[in-house]
Amino acid sequence: MKILVVGLGLIGGSYCKAITSYTNYEVYGLDNNSAVIESAKKCGCIKNGADISELENFDMVIVCLHPVPAKQFMCENMERFKKGAILSDVCGIKGQMTVELTELAAKYGVNYVGTHPMAGKERFGFDFSDGALFIGANFIVTPTENTDKNSVLAVEKLAKKMGFKKIVESSPFDHDSIIAYTSQLAHVVSSAYVKSPTMQKELGFSAGSFKDMTRIATLNESMWTSLFLANKDCLVFEIDELIKNLTDYRDAIKNNDSENLEKLLRDGRILKEENIRKRTVEKE
């Protein structure tokens, strides 16, 4: 199988390296930055670069761009893809985009499969890409009732070869609702957390909890802005829930309400312990 990866940033570059390392598929790259293509060729993770005029030569095209340019690229080039080819993307937002792309691709004889690899780093760009990035990670696939089942199986088979441990199938809209809580909210909180003036005094006073809370504040602001706005309804709901819960804690502390504060902390501990228990059972 000949695979084209479009966009060789952190995820796209890591895809190229993982596929080349763990499969016998031929991997090619398409990126606006010629220096990135040369770097990818030099390290051996792609066989060669490609351009839009060659899209019909590939059995699978994986688009690793931000949501808006990813959708634009796929829509504008749909008639150029090989008939019967699998078209996929790694966008962190699926929803209506998945529905629209599935329908459009079918009109041109192309099989679209929406995916979301649950892996990344706080740094971005090809220089930070890593072929081992996906080992042990979760891989979300968001088929609709009209998605070609054989194409879904082919995408999932590739994901397993790349090192993903668990394959999760979800509806596109359920994906967006859950990811707003498990990923997007965490990035909002981390970015807001570092804006306290006390941040300038933390050296020598911080340990693991501070590092955990602030690690992802060094995010790619362009990518995350597009993700947040594309999923704004779900994300605003989660932010409102967090503000409400934080208000309860603040009020209990401000009013010296030890009984309520202890209850709030106990409820949180119990919820997390139950979450840990479920994870342990799942692993077994």
C-alpha positions in Angstrom: 0.0 0.0 0.0 1.2 3.5 -0.9 0.4 6.0 1.8 0.6 9.8 1.6 0.8 11.9 4.7 -0.2 15.5 4.2 1.3 17.9 6.7 4.6 16.8 8.4 4.3 18.5 11.8 4.5 16.7 15.1 1.7 14.2 14.3 2.3 13.9 10.6 6.0 13.4 11.0 5.4 10.9 13.7 3.0 9.0 11.4 5.6 8.9 8.7 8.2 7.5 11.2 5.9 5.0 12.8 4.5 3.6 9.5 8.0 3.4 8.0 9.4 1.7 11.1 6.6 -0.8 11.8 5.1 -1.7 8.4 6.3 -2.4 4.9 4.1 0.3 3.3 5.6 3.0 1.1 5.2 6.4 2.8 5.3 9.7 0.9 5.0 13.3 2.3 3.3 16.5 1.2 4.1 19.7 3.0 4.3 23.4 2.0 7.8 23.6 3.6 10.3 22.0 1.3 12.9 21.9 4.1 10.6 19.6 6.1 10.3 17.3 3.2 14.1 17.2 2.8 14.5 16.4 6.5 11.9 13.6 6.3 13.7 12.1 3.3 17.1 12.5 5.0 16.0 10.6 8.1 14.3 7.9 5.9 10.8 8.2 7.1 9.4 9.0 3.7 10.4 7.6 0.3 9.9 10.9 -1.4 7.9 14.1 -1.4 4.7 14.5 -3.5 2.4 17.2 -4.7 -1.3 17.6 -5.4 -1.0 16.4 -9.0 0.0 13.0 -7.6 -2.9 12.4 -5.3 -4.4 9.7 -7.5 -1.3 7.5 -7.0 -2.0 6.7 -3.3 -4.1 4.0 -1.8 -4.4 5.9 1.5 -4.1 9.7 2.2 -3.8 10.8 5.8 -4.3 14.5 6.3 -2.4 15.8 9.4 -3.4 19.5 9.3 -5.4 21.8 11.6 -9.2 21.3 11.3 -10.0 24.3 8.9 -7.1 23.7 6.4 -7.6 19.9 6.7 -11.3 20.1 5.7 -10.4 22.7 3.0 -7.7 20.4 1.6 -9.9 17.4 1.4 -12.9 19.2 -0.1 -10.8 21.0 -2.7 -9.0 17.8 -3.8 -11.7 15.2 -3.5 -11.9 14.6 -7.3 -8.1 14.1 -7.4 -8.0 11.1 -5.0 -7.7 7.6 -6.4 -11.1 5.9 -6.8 -11.5 3.4 -3.9 -8.7 5.1 -1.9 -9.0 5.6 1.8 -9.0 9.3 3.0 -8.4 10.0 6.7 -7.5 12.8 9.0 -6.3 13.2 12.6 -8.2 16.3 13.6 -9.2 16.6 17.2 -12.7 17.7 16.2 -15.0 15.4 14.2 -18.8 16.2 14.5 -20.4 17.6 11.4 -17.2 17.7 9.5 -17.1 13.9 9.5 -20.7 13.6 8.2 -20.1 16.1 5.4 -16.8 14.6 4.3 -18.2 11.0 4.3 -21.0 12.1 2.0 -18.8 14.2 -0.3 -16.1 11.5 -0.5 -18.7 8.9 -1.5 -19.8 11.0 -4.5 -16.2 10.6 -5.8 -15.8 7.0 -5.0 -13.5 7.7 -2.1 -13.8 6.2 1.4 -13.4 8.7 4.2 -12.7 7.6 7.8 -12.4 10.1 10.6 -9.8 9.4 13.3 -8.2 11.0 16.3 -4.9 9.6 17.7 -4.8 10.3 21.4 -1.1 11.2 21.6 1.0 14.3 21.4 3.7 16.5 23.0 3.8 20.0 24.5 6.1 20.8 21.5 5.2 20.9 17.9 6.8 20.6 14.5 8.6 17.9 12.5 11.8 18.3 14.7 9.9 16.9 17.6 8.2 14.0 15.8 8.8 10.5 17.1 8.0 7.1 15.6 7.4 5.7 19.1 4.8 8.5 20.0 1.8 6.2 19.5 3.0 3.1 21.4 0.4 2.3 24.0 -1.8 5.2 23.1 -5.6 5.2 22.3 -6.9 5.6 18.8 -10.4 6.9 18.2 -12.3 6.1 14.9 -15.5 8.0 14.2 -17.5 6.1 11.5 -21.0 7.0 10.5 -23.6 4.6 9.3 -22.4 5.4 5.8 -18.7 4.8 6.4 -17.2 1.9 4.4 -16.6 -0.9 7.0 -13.6 -2.4 5.1 -11.9 1.0 5.1 -12.5 1.3 8.9 -10.9 -2.1 9.3 -7.9 -1.1 7.2 -7.4 2.1 9.2 -7.6 0.2 12.5 -5.2 -2.4 11.3 -2.7 0.3 10.4 -3.1 1.9 13.8 -2.3 -1.3 15.6 0.8 -1.8 13.5 1.9 1.7 14.5 1.7 0.8 18.2 -1.7 2.1 19.3 -2.9 -0.1 22.1 -6.7 0.5 22.2 -9.0 1.2 19.3 -12.2 3.1 20.3 -15.1 3.5 17.9 -17.3 6.5 18.6 -19.9 8.6 16.8 -18.5 11.9 15.6 -20.7 14.0 17.9 -20.0 11.8 21.0 -16.3 12.2 20.3 -16.6 16.0 20.4 -18.6 16.0 23.6 -16.2 13.8 25.5 -12.9 15.3 24.0 -14.0 18.7 25.2 -13.7 17.4 28.8 -10.8 14.9 28.5 -8.5 17.1 26.4 -9.6 20.6 25.5 -10.6 21.7 29.0 -7.3 20.5 30.4 -5.5 22.8 27.9 -7.7 25.7 28.8 -7.1 25.2 32.5 -3.3 24.8 32.1 -3.0 28.0 30.0 -5.1 29.9 32.6 -3.3 28.5 35.6 0.1 29.9 34.6 -1.3 33.4 34.4 -1.2 33.9 38.2 1.5 36.6 39.2 2.8 34.0 41.6 4.1 32.0 38.6 7.1 34.3 38.7 8.0 33.1 42.2 7.5 29.4 41.8 11.2 28.3 41.3 12.2 26.2 44.3 8.6 25.8 45.5 7.1 23.5 42.9 7.0 19.7 42.6 5.0 17.1 40.6 1.6 18.7 40.9 2.8 22.0 39.5 4.5 20.3 36.6 1.5 18.2 35.8 -0.8 21.2 35.8 1.4 23.4 33.7 3.1 21.0 31.2 0.6 21.6 28.4 0.5 25.3 28.7 3.4 25.3 26.1 0.7 24.5 23.5 0.4 25.3 19.8 -1.9 28.3 20.2 -2.9 28.3 16.5 -4.0 24.7 16.5 -5.8 24.8 19.8 -7.6 28.1 18.9 -9.1 26.4 15.9 -10.0 23.3 17.9 -11.6 25.2 20.7 -13.7 27.4 18.4 -14.8 24.4 16.3 -16.1 22.7 19.4 -17.2 25.8 21.3 -20.6 24.6 22.5 -19.2 21.4 24.2 -16.2 23.2 25.6 -18.1 26.2 27.0 -20.4 23.7 28.8 -17.3 22.1 30.4 -15.8 25.4 31.3 -19.1 26.5 32.9 -19.2 23.2 34.9 -15.7 23.8 36.1 -16.4 27.4 37.1 -19.5 26.2 39.1 -17.4 23.6 40.9 -14.6 26.0 41.6 -17.0 28.5 43.0 -18.2 25.9 45.5 -14.7 25.3 46.7 -13.9 29.0 46.9 -17.0 29.8 48.9 -16.4 26.9 51.4 -12.8 28.1 51.9 -13.8 31.8 52.1 -16.5 31.1 54.7 -14.4 28.7 56.8 -16.9 26.0 56.1 -14.8 23.0 56.9 -17.7 20.6 56.8 -18.7 21.5 53.3 -15.0 21.8 52.1 -14.2 18.3 53.5 -17.3 16.9 51.7 -16.3 18.5 48.4 -12.8 17.1 48.7 -14.2 13.6 49.7 -16.6 13.6 46.8 -13.8 14.4 44.4 -11.5 11.7 45.9 -14.3 9.1 45.5 -15.0 10.0 41.9 -11.3 9.7 41.0 -10.9 6.4 42.9 -13.8 5.0 41.0 -12.2 6.2 37.8 -8.9 4.5 38.7 -10.8 1.3 39.6 -12.5 1.2 36.2 -9.2 1.7 34.4 -7.6 -1.1 36.4 -10.5 -3.5 35.5 -10.2 -2.5 31.9 -6.4 -3.3 31.8 -7.1 -6.8 33.4 
